[in-house]
């Protein structure tokens, strides 16, 4: 068990929010667009879901609000958030590698 176990596993939506923020700080609408693009359209975040995720991630200190321009709040991933995201990716790689050994019919 890693030091990040209390944060994991990330939901698919939370994973894509954090992944979008791993590139640069973004506002909510840009995160919604980025998540949909990165997930090949399989994840479409609504505002309610997104702001719920923001609240949780802020409480856990995985993201931080870095600016507010007009009514847009801009968020960034913290170092802790980067570490948690990296651990989630490591876990997903193990899952995918395990599945590669399975014969699908």
Number of C-alpha atoms within 10 A of each C-alpha: 5 8 9 15 11 10 15 13 16 14 10 12 20 21 17 23 25 26 21 23 24 17 10 11 19 23 19 19 16 14 22 21 15 21 26 19 15 13 13 10 11 12 17 17 20 11 12 9 12 18 13 12 17 21 13 13 20 17 11 14 14 21 24 19 16 13 14 11 8 6 7 12 15 20 22 21 27 19 13 14 24 17 15 24 25 13 19 19 15 11 13 13 12 12 11 10 10 10 11 10 8 8 6 6 3
